[in-house]
């Protein structure tokens, strides 16, 4: 079939690697979609779900950020692999050589990118919350405002932000240990599902409450029996006990990561090659 001059067939466009896929891989789309949905739901929560007469624009932003950070257990694992996964290092070998980055420098840059993308995603969720909040406020009977009326509060927002930081640390550490995409995502999401199953068992067998310490996610689990309407999947631990267990898990996982992360021989940097 003849082609018009200057017009490329659609097959060539589909076969051409896209920039975002080259930089981040396909997993970023799932994370971005989840962030926008969760952030938007967080913004409309006070008016649409709780029946509030209205909420401020800044409150919708705070609620969207809080909801996004709380749900980081779901959307952050693919980003953690895309930044720190061992498989992705093959695509940045040229950068390592040209910039003179050794293994530790490349690892530090991966962690920097991980936390940068995590906080950027949280802000995207906040802006999605603003959009959702504005849309619901249009139909709300109360007075529209731009303040913090209807926000979740500083305590809950701070806890969500802390959870985001810890989730990034745990996910990145597990990715460092396992390396490849499939094993990393199965380990992260699989242990979360096991935590959910464990909590459901504890609802019927409270005497096994000590088993909660077997999960690295228990310290930042978003559902607490004291504040949740569904205690079936909620943790019975106090925040203090969960924090101690979480600290122990973090230290243990970081030790394993330091032992199992291979110490690759660094390729010569551009300065070394010139010498």
C-alpha positions as CSV (number, residue, x, y, z in Angstrom):
1,X,0.0,0.0,0.0
2,X,1.6,3.3,-1.1
3,X,2.3,5.8,1.7
4,X,1.9,9.6,1.3
5,X,5.1,11.6,1.4
6,X,6.0,12.6,5.0
7,X,3.3,10.4,6.6
8,X,4.6,7.4,8.5
9,X,2.5,4.2,8.9
10,X,0.9,3.7,12.3
11,X,2.9,0.5,12.8
12,X,6.1,2.5,13.0
13,X,4.7,4.7,15.7
14,X,3.5,1.7,17.7
15,X,6.9,0.1,17.4
16,X,8.8,3.2,18.4
17,X,9.6,3.2,22.2
18,X,7.9,6.1,23.9
19,X,9.9,8.4,26.2
20,X,7.9,7.7,29.3
21,X,8.2,4.0,28.8
22,X,12.0,4.3,28.3
23,X,12.4,6.3,31.5
24,X,9.9,4.7,33.8
25,X,8.5,1.6,32.2
26,X,4.8,0.6,32.0
27,X,4.3,0.5,35.7
28,X,4.0,4.3,36.1
29,X,0.6,4.3,34.4
30,X,-1.0,2.2,37.1
31,X,0.5,4.3,39.8
32,X,-0.5,7.6,38.1
33,X,-4.1,6.4,37.6
34,X,-4.4,5.2,41.2
35,X,-3.0,8.4,42.6
36,X,-5.5,10.6,40.6
37,X,-8.5,8.4,41.6
38,X,-7.5,8.2,45.3
39,X,-6.7,11.9,45.5
40,X,-10.0,12.8,43.8
41,X,-11.9,10.7,46.2
42,X,-10.1,12.2,49.1
43,X,-11.1,15.7,47.9
44,X,-14.9,14.9,47.7
45,X,-15.0,12.8,50.8
46,X,-16.2,15.4,53.3
47,X,-19.1,16.6,51.0
48,X,-20.1,13.5,49.0
49,X,-19.5,10.8,51.7
50,X,-19.8,12.5,55.0
51,X,-22.6,15.0,54.0
52,X,-20.7,18.1,55.0
53,X,-22.2,21.4,53.9
54,X,-19.0,22.3,52.1
55,X,-15.2,22.2,52.3
56,X,-12.4,24.6,51.5
57,X,-10.2,24.4,48.4
58,X,-7.1,24.0,50.6
59,X,-8.9,21.4,52.6
60,X,-9.5,19.4,49.4
61,X,-5.8,19.7,48.6
62,X,-4.8,18.5,52.1
63,X,-7.4,15.7,52.0
64,X,-6.2,14.6,48.5
65,X,-2.6,14.5,49.6
66,X,-3.5,12.6,52.8
67,X,-5.6,10.0,50.9
68,X,-2.8,9.5,48.3
69,X,-0.1,9.1,51.0
70,X,-2.3,6.6,52.9
71,X,-2.8,4.5,49.8
72,X,0.9,4.5,49.0
73,X,1.0,0.8,49.9
74,X,-0.8,0.2,46.6
75,X,0.7,2.6,44.1
76,X,4.3,3.1,45.3
77,X,5.7,-0.5,44.7
78,X,5.9,-0.1,40.8
79,X,7.6,3.3,41.2
80,X,10.1,1.8,43.7
81,X,11.1,-0.9,41.2
82,X,11.4,1.6,38.3
83,X,13.8,3.7,40.4
84,X,15.9,1.1,42.2
85,X,15.2,-2.2,40.4
86,X,18.4,-4.0,39.3
87,X,16.9,-4.7,35.9
88,X,16.6,-1.0,35.2
89,X,20.3,-0.4,35.7
90,X,21.0,-1.9,32.3
91,X,19.4,1.0,30.6
92,X,21.5,3.7,32.4
93,X,24.9,2.1,31.9
94,X,25.8,4.9,29.5
95,X,24.8,7.5,32.0
96,X,26.9,5.8,34.7
97,X,30.0,5.8,32.4
98,X,29.6,9.3,31.1
99,X,28.9,10.9,34.5
100,X,31.4,8.9,36.4
101,X,28.8,7.4,38.8
102,X,29.8,4.3,40.6
103,X,27.5,1.7,42.0
104,X,26.8,3.7,45.2
105,X,26.3,6.9,43.3
106,X,23.8,5.2,41.0
107,X,22.0,3.7,44.0
108,X,21.8,7.0,45.8
109,X,20.3,8.6,42.6
110,X,17.7,5.8,42.5
111,X,16.7,6.6,46.1
112,X,16.6,10.3,45.4
113,X,14.3,9.7,42.3
114,X,12.1,7.4,44.4
115,X,11.4,9.9,47.1
116,X,11.1,12.7,44.5
117,X,8.5,10.8,42.5
118,X,6.7,9.7,45.7
119,X,6.2,13.3,46.9
120,X,5.4,14.5,43.4
121,X,2.7,11.8,43.2
122,X,1.3,12.9,46.5
123,X,1.0,16.5,45.2
124,X,-0.7,15.2,42.1
125,X,-3.2,13.5,44.3
126,X,-3.7,16.8,46.2
127,X,-4.5,18.6,43.0
128,X,-6.9,15.8,42.0
129,X,-8.5,16.4,45.4
130,X,-8.9,20.1,44.6
131,X,-10.7,19.2,41.3
132,X,-13.0,16.8,43.1
133,X,-13.6,19.2,45.9
134,X,-14.5,22.1,43.6
135,X,-16.9,19.9,41.6
136,X,-18.7,18.7,44.7
137,X,-18.8,22.1,46.3
138,X,-20.7,23.5,43.3
139,X,-23.7,21.3,44.2
140,X,-23.3,21.6,48.0
141,X,-25.8,23.7,49.9
142,X,-23.2,25.3,52.1
143,X,-21.0,28.3,51.5
144,X,-18.0,27.8,49.2
145,X,-14.6,28.7,50.8
146,X,-10.9,28.5,50.0
147,X,-9.7,27.7,53.5
148,X,-9.1,24.5,55.5
149,X,-12.7,23.9,56.5
150,X,-13.4,20.2,56.3
151,X,-9.7,19.1,56.3
152,X,-8.8,15.8,58.0
153,X,-6.5,17.5,60.5
154,X,-2.8,17.9,61.1
155,X,-2.5,14.6,63.0
156,X,-4.0,12.4,60.3
157,X,-2.1,14.3,57.6
158,X,1.2,13.9,59.5
159,X,0.6,10.2,60.0
160,X,-0.1,9.7,56.3
161,X,3.0,11.6,55.3
162,X,5.1,9.4,57.7
163,X,3.5,6.3,56.2
164,X,4.5,7.5,52.7
165,X,8.1,7.9,53.8
166,X,8.2,4.5,55.4
167,X,6.5,2.8,52.5
168,X,9.1,4.2,50.1
169,X,11.8,2.9,52.4
170,X,10.4,-0.6,52.8
171,X,9.5,-0.9,49.1
172,X,12.9,0.3,47.9
173,X,14.7,-2.0,50.4
174,X,12.8,-5.0,49.2
175,X,13.5,-4.1,45.6
176,X,17.2,-3.8,46.4
177,X,17.2,-7.3,47.9
178,X,15.2,-9.0,45.1
179,X,16.1,-7.0,42.1
180,X,13.8,-8.1,39.3
181,X,10.3,-6.7,38.8
182,X,8.2,-9.8,39.3
183,X,9.8,-11.0,42.5
184,X,9.7,-7.4,43.9
185,X,6.0,-6.8,43.3
186,X,5.0,-10.3,44.4
187,X,7.0,-9.8,47.7
188,X,5.6,-6.4,48.4
189,X,1.9,-6.9,47.4
190,X,2.0,-10.5,48.5
191,X,3.1,-9.7,52.1
192,X,0.4,-7.0,52.2
193,X,-2.3,-9.5,51.2
194,X,-0.9,-11.9,53.8
195,X,-1.2,-9.1,56.4
196,X,-4.8,-8.5,55.3
197,X,-5.5,-12.2,55.7
198,X,-3.8,-12.3,59.1
199,X,-5.9,-9.4,60.4
200,X,-9.1,-11.2,59.3
201,X,-8.0,-14.3,61.2
202,X,-7.3,-12.3,64.3
203,X,-10.8,-10.9,64.2
204,X,-12.1,-14.4,65.0
205,X,-9.0,-15.5,67.1
206,X,-7.9,-12.4,69.2
207,X,-5.5,-14.6,71.2
208,X,-3.2,-14.7,68.2
209,X,-2.7,-10.9,68.3
210,X,1.0,-11.4,68.7
211,X,1.1,-12.6,65.1
212,X,0.6,-9.1,63.9
213,X,4.3,-8.4,64.6
214,X,5.2,-10.9,61.8
215,X,4.2,-8.3,59.1
216,X,6.6,-5.4,58.2
217,X,3.5,-3.3,57.2
218,X,1.7,-3.5,60.5
219,X,3.2,-0.3,61.9
220,X,1.7,1.8,59.0
221,X,-1.4,-0.2,58.3
222,X,-4.1,2.4,57.5
223,X,-7.0,0.6,59.3
224,X,-7.1,0.7,63.1
225,X,-9.8,-1.0,65.1
226,X,-10.3,2.1,67.3
227,X,-11.2,4.3,64.4
228,X,-12.4,2.0,61.6
229,X,-16.0,1.0,61.0
230,X,-14.9,-2.4,59.8
231,X,-12.7,-4.1,62.5
232,X,-12.5,-7.2,60.4
233,X,-9.4,-6.0,58.5
234,X,-8.1,-3.6,61.2
235,X,-5.0,-3.8,63.4
236,X,-5.4,-4.1,67.1
237,X,-2.0,-2.8,67.9
238,X,-1.4,0.7,69.4
239,X,0.6,3.2,67.4
240,X,3.4,2.9,69.9
241,X,3.7,-0.9,69.6
242,X,3.3,-0.7,65.8
243,X,6.1,1.9,65.6
244,X,8.5,-0.2,67.6
245,X,7.7,-3.3,65.5
246,X,8.1,-1.2,62.3
247,X,11.5,0.1,63.5
248,X,12.8,-3.4,64.1
249,X,11.5,-4.5,60.7
250,X,13.2,-1.6,59.0
251,X,16.6,-2.3,60.7
252,X,16.4,-6.0,59.8
253,X,15.5,-5.4,56.2
254,X,18.2,-2.8,55.7
255,X,20.8,-5.2,57.2
256,X,19.6,-7.9,54.7
257,X,19.7,-5.4,51.9
258,X,23.3,-4.3,52.8
259,X,24.4,-8.0,52.8
260,X,22.5,-9.2,49.7
261,X,22.9,-6.2,47.4
262,X,25.7,-7.3,45.1
263,X,28.8,-5.1,45.0
264,X,29.3,-4.8,41.3
265,X,32.7,-3.8,39.8
266,X,32.3,-0.2,38.7
267,X,33.0,0.5,35.0
268,X,35.6,3.1,34.4
269,X,34.3,6.7,34.5
270,X,34.9,9.3,31.9
271,X,37.7,10.8,33.9
272,X,39.4,7.5,34.5
273,X,39.2,6.7,30.7
274,X,40.8,10.1,29.9
275,X,43.7,9.4,32.2
